[in-house]
Amino acid sequence: MPMHDWSRVDAGIYHAHLHGWISELSRSLNCGRLPKDYYALPEQQAAGFGPDVLTLQSRSNDSAAEIVDNDQPTSTITRVRPKTRFVMESPTEFYHRKKKAIAIRHVSNDDLVAMIEIMSPGNKSSARAFTQFVEKTCYLLEHQIHLLIFDPFPPGQRDPQSVHAAI
C-alpha cells in the first residue's frame, strides 16, 4: 500500500501526525506487545536540547544581590539585562528538536534496551543535522541498544541510498 507523501506537507502538520504516531505506538507496545519487564515511552529528552540557564531579577537597586541560606549554597541574582540578539529559526529546525523517538526500557534499572526512531524532515535538513542523526544511531548500536528506524521520506541528497545505508 503506498504511503502518504509527507514531503508535500508543512513541517507542523507532519509533526502533529508524528506526535500521534509516537503516542499510539507507545500505548500499543505497553498493552501487551512487550515482555512484562519492559515499557515504552516517548523519549523524554528532546534531542539534547533544554534550558540550562535561569535568569532572575532582584527587587533591590544593586546590579547583583546575594541570597544566603545556611542550608543552601550561595546564589547570585543578576538585575542587569543580558545583551541579546534576535535569532530566527526555521520551522524545519524547530521541529527537528522535537521528540520523535520511543525509548524501550527494562523496569529493573530503567536501562535503555531499544529505540524506535521516526525520521523527520529536520533529520535531513542539513549536513550537520544528518551527521548528528547518524552519529546518534551509531552510538546506540555501539552500546548494544536495539534500533528500529522508520523513514517515511524518499532518499535525498544526504541519503541517496537510504538512511540505513548511511548508517
C-alpha positions as CSV (number, residue, x, y, z in Angstrom):
1,M,0.0,0.0,0.0
2,P,1.5,3.4,-0.9
3,M,2.2,5.7,1.9
4,H,1.2,9.4,2.0
5,D,3.9,11.7,0.6
6,W,4.9,13.5,3.7
7,S,7.4,15.7,1.8
8,R,4.5,17.6,0.4
9,V,3.0,18.8,3.8
10,D,4.1,21.6,6.1
11,A,6.5,20.6,8.9
12,G,3.9,21.5,11.5
13,I,1.3,19.1,10.0
14,Y,3.9,16.3,9.8
15,H,4.9,17.0,13.4
16,A,1.3,16.7,14.6
17,H,1.0,13.3,12.9
18,L,4.4,12.2,14.2
19,H,3.3,13.1,17.7
20,G,0.2,11.0,17.3
21,W,2.1,8.0,15.9
22,I,4.6,8.0,18.7
23,S,1.9,8.2,21.4
24,E,-0.1,5.4,19.7
25,L,2.9,3.2,19.2
26,S,4.0,3.6,22.8
27,R,0.5,2.8,24.0
28,S,0.3,-0.2,21.8
29,L,3.6,-1.6,22.9
30,N,2.6,-1.1,26.6
31,C,-0.7,-3.0,26.1
32,G,0.9,-6.4,26.0
33,R,3.2,-6.3,23.0
34,L,6.4,-6.1,25.1
35,P,7.6,-8.6,27.6
36,K,6.2,-7.9,31.1
37,D,9.5,-6.4,32.4
38,Y,9.8,-3.8,29.7
39,Y,8.0,-0.5,28.9
40,A,7.9,2.1,26.2
41,L,7.7,5.9,26.5
42,P,8.2,8.8,24.1
43,E,11.8,9.9,24.5
44,Q,12.0,12.3,27.4
45,Q,14.9,14.4,26.2
46,A,14.3,16.4,23.0
47,A,17.4,15.7,21.1
48,G,19.7,17.1,23.8
49,F,18.1,20.5,23.9
50,G,16.7,22.1,27.0
51,P,17.0,25.1,29.3
52,D,20.4,25.3,31.0
53,V,20.3,28.9,32.4
54,L,17.7,30.5,34.6
55,T,17.8,34.3,34.9
56,L,16.1,36.1,37.7
57,Q,15.8,39.7,38.7
58,S,16.1,41.1,42.3
59,R,14.0,43.9,43.6
60,S,17.0,45.8,45.0
61,N,18.7,48.7,43.2
62,D,22.0,46.8,43.2
63,S,23.2,45.2,40.0
64,A,23.6,41.9,41.8
65,A,22.4,40.7,45.1
66,E,23.5,37.5,47.0
67,I,20.9,35.3,48.6
68,V,22.3,33.3,51.6
69,D,20.6,30.5,53.2
70,N,22.5,28.5,55.8
71,D,21.2,25.2,54.4
72,Q,21.7,26.1,50.7
73,P,24.7,27.2,48.6
74,T,25.1,30.9,47.8
75,S,23.3,32.1,44.7
76,T,23.6,35.3,42.8
77,I,20.7,37.1,41.1
78,T,21.6,39.5,38.3
79,R,19.5,42.5,37.7
80,V,21.3,43.8,34.7
81,R,19.6,42.6,31.5
82,P,21.9,40.4,29.4
83,K,22.8,41.7,25.9
84,T,21.0,39.5,23.4
85,R,20.3,39.4,19.7
86,F,17.3,38.2,17.9
87,V,17.7,34.7,16.4
88,M,15.4,33.4,13.7
89,E,14.7,29.7,13.5
90,S,13.1,27.9,10.5
91,P,10.1,25.7,11.1
92,T,12.3,22.7,9.9
93,E,14.9,23.4,12.7
94,F,12.2,23.9,15.3
95,Y,10.6,20.5,14.5
96,H,14.0,18.9,14.3
97,R,14.4,19.4,18.0
98,K,11.1,17.9,19.0
99,K,10.5,14.4,20.3
100,K,10.4,11.8,17.6
101,A,11.5,8.5,19.2
102,I,10.3,5.9,21.5
103,A,12.5,4.5,24.2
104,I,12.0,0.9,25.4
105,R,13.4,0.3,28.9
106,H,13.7,-2.5,31.4
107,V,11.9,-2.0,34.7
108,S,14.9,-3.1,36.9
109,N,17.1,-0.1,36.4
110,D,15.2,1.7,33.7
111,D,18.0,0.7,31.4
112,L,17.5,1.7,27.8
113,V,17.4,-1.5,25.7
114,A,15.8,-0.3,22.4
115,M,14.8,2.8,20.5
116,I,12.2,3.3,17.7
117,E,13.2,6.4,15.7
118,I,10.8,8.0,13.2
119,M,12.7,10.2,10.8
120,S,11.5,13.8,10.3
121,P,12.4,16.4,7.7
122,G,14.7,18.0,10.2
123,N,16.9,14.9,10.3
124,K,17.8,15.6,6.6
125,S,17.6,19.4,6.6
126,S,21.3,20.0,6.7
127,A,24.6,18.1,6.6
128,R,25.1,18.8,10.3
129,A,21.6,17.5,11.3
130,F,22.1,14.4,9.2
131,T,25.5,13.7,10.6
132,Q,24.2,14.2,14.2
133,F,21.5,11.7,13.5
134,V,23.9,9.1,12.0
135,E,26.3,9.6,15.0
136,K,23.4,9.1,17.4
137,T,22.3,5.9,15.8
138,C,25.9,4.6,15.7
139,Y,26.3,5.4,19.4
140,L,23.2,3.5,20.2
141,L,24.3,0.5,18.1
142,E,27.8,0.5,19.6
143,H,26.2,0.4,23.1
144,Q,24.1,-2.6,22.0
145,I,20.8,-0.7,22.0
146,H,18.4,-2.3,19.6
147,L,17.3,0.2,17.0
148,L,14.3,0.5,14.6
149,I,14.4,3.4,12.2
150,F,11.3,4.3,10.2
151,D,11.9,6.7,7.3
152,P,8.7,7.8,5.6
153,F,10.6,10.1,3.2
154,P,12.2,9.2,-0.1
155,P,16.0,9.2,-0.3
156,G,17.5,12.6,-0.8
157,Q,20.9,14.3,-1.4
158,R,22.2,13.4,2.0
159,D,21.0,9.8,1.9
160,P,20.8,8.8,-1.8
161,Q,21.0,5.1,-0.9
162,S,18.6,5.5,2.1
163,V,19.3,6.5,5.7
164,H,20.1,2.8,6.6
165,A,22.9,2.7,4.1
166,A,24.4,5.9,5.5
167,I,24.4,4.4,9.0
